[in-house]
Amino acid sequence: MITLDLKKNRIRIYKSTLELLGNPRYIHILINPTEQKLIIRPTVPGKKASLKVKYKNDTECAFYSTMLVNKLSGLLPRNDPEYSYRISGRLIEEQGFALFDIATATAIDSSLDNGIIDTSRSEQHEY
């Protein structure tokens, strides 16, 4: 699982995701805008665009990138900087990467009881 924080230009990758990838020291984050997919795959230091994994705490690591978050925010089903967006993924074990469908992102608002907003409705009502 990953979370995009549009306000802070942050991508949080959950520790469980990194564990499934073998706890890599470096990763690549790849985006396919046409298919609205994101891939996280292990890599080695020195490779172009490799990111060093630094654990923020026991549950996640975080990367800050205005350019990357802006690119991803344009692919979200709802693009509101007041919310963060949680995206579930799955391990593609035979190819060694985690695949995330950006179109399934769920908006998270900490002011609500459960913190989740239903983004499946296409109609927006203003009062």
C-alpha positions in Angstrom: 0.0 0.0 0.0 1.1 3.6 -0.6 -0.3 7.0 0.3 0.1 10.2 -1.7 0.0 13.4 0.3 -0.6 16.2 -2.2 -0.1 19.0 0.3 3.3 17.8 1.4 4.4 16.4 -2.0 5.0 13.1 -0.2 4.8 9.5 -1.2 4.6 7.1 1.7 5.3 3.4 1.1 4.2 1.0 3.8 6.8 -1.3 5.3 4.7 -4.3 4.4 5.0 -3.4 0.7 8.8 -3.1 1.0 8.9 -6.4 2.9 7.1 -8.2 0.0 9.8 -6.7 -2.3 12.6 -8.2 -0.1 13.3 -5.0 1.9 15.3 -3.3 -0.8 17.8 -0.6 0.0 17.0 1.2 -3.2 13.9 1.3 -5.4 12.5 2.7 -8.7 9.1 4.3 -8.9 7.8 4.0 -12.4 4.5 5.5 -13.8 2.5 4.5 -16.8 0.1 7.5 -17.3 -1.8 5.8 -20.2 -2.8 2.8 -18.0 -2.8 4.8 -14.7 -0.4 2.3 -13.1 2.5 2.8 -10.8 5.2 0.2 -10.2 7.7 0.0 -7.3 10.6 -2.3 -8.0 13.9 -2.9 -6.2 17.1 -1.6 -7.8 20.7 -1.1 -6.9 22.6 2.1 -5.9 24.0 4.1 -8.8 21.2 3.3 -11.2 19.5 6.3 -12.8 16.5 7.6 -10.7 17.1 5.1 -7.9 15.7 6.1 -4.5 17.4 5.1 -1.2 14.9 3.6 1.1 15.0 5.3 4.5 12.4 4.1 7.0 10.6 7.0 8.7 9.3 4.8 11.5 8.3 1.2 12.0 5.5 1.2 9.5 6.6 3.2 6.4 9.2 5.2 4.5 8.6 8.5 2.8 9.8 10.2 -0.3 9.3 13.9 -1.1 9.1 15.0 -4.8 7.0 17.8 -6.1 7.5 16.6 -9.7 6.5 13.0 -9.0 3.5 13.9 -6.8 2.3 16.4 -9.4 2.5 13.8 -12.1 0.6 11.3 -10.0 -2.1 13.8 -8.9 -3.1 14.4 -12.5 -4.0 10.7 -12.8 -6.1 10.5 -9.6 -9.8 10.0 -9.9 -10.2 13.0 -7.6 -7.5 15.6 -7.4 -8.0 17.7 -4.2 -4.9 18.8 -2.3 -6.9 18.8 0.9 -6.8 15.0 1.0 -4.3 12.3 0.9 -4.9 9.3 -1.4 -4.4 5.6 -0.4 -3.6 3.1 -3.2 -3.6 -0.6 -2.7 -1.4 -2.8 -4.8 -0.3 -6.3 -5.5 3.0 -8.1 -5.8 3.9 -9.4 -9.2 6.3 -12.0 -7.7 7.6 -13.5 -11.0 8.7 -10.1 -12.2 9.7 -8.7 -8.8 7.7 -5.6 -8.5 4.6 -4.2 -6.8 1.8 -2.8 -9.1 -0.6 -0.1 -8.1 -3.7 1.0 -9.9 -3.9 4.8 -9.5 -7.5 4.8 -10.7 -8.5 3.0 -7.5 -7.1 5.6 -5.2 -9.2 6.4 -2.1 -9.3 9.9 -0.7 -8.5 10.1 3.0 -9.7 12.8 5.3 -8.6 12.6 8.9 -11.5 14.8 10.1 -14.0 12.1 9.4 -14.6 9.2 11.8 -13.2 6.5 9.5 -10.9 8.8 7.6 -12.1 7.6 4.2 -14.2 9.4 1.6 -16.1 7.4 -1.0 -14.7 8.4 -4.4 -16.8 6.0 -6.4 -19.5 8.5 -7.0 -19.0 10.6 -10.1 -21.5 13.3 -9.2 -20.4 16.3 -7.1 -22.9 18.5 -5.3 -22.2 21.9 -4.1 -24.5 23.7 -1.6 
